[in-house]
C-alpha cells in the first residue's frame, strides 16, 4: 500500500500548498503539505514574491520574512501561526541565534511551540543567513 493510500484509508485528505515558486515543479517540492489536520512547511527562505532576498546581511529581517512566508502558507492551508507546534531555525552562523530568536519570540511568545536551532555551512543562495521550518496541527479540525 502506498503512503497516499494509507493517508486516504485513515480518512485524511492531502493538500499541496504552493506559493508559485517555479522550482516547486522542477525540484518536486511543495511550500507546505497538509494531511488532515497536520501541516508541514519545509525550509523557508527569506525571499519576497519575486524570489529576491529580503534583508541582505540582516538576520533579524530575514527571520521576519521567513515567518511571514510561513504565515501565508499556513493561511492557505486553513490554519495560522496559532496552530504551530514546532519550528526549526537554521542559521549559517550559530552566533546569530539570539537575533533570530528575538524575532521568533515576537510571533510565538504565547504559542510556545517546541524549537530547534541549528547551523549549516551554507544555503543554496549565499545571501540567505537563515531558513525556518514549521509544523502545525489545526486545532478543532473537522475534516
Beta strands, then each sheet from edge to edge (+ up, - down):
strand 1: 14-17
strand 2: 32-35
strand 3: 38-45
strand 4: 84-91
strand 5: 114-119
strand 6: 130-137
sheet 1: 1+ 2- 3+ 6- 4+ 5+
end
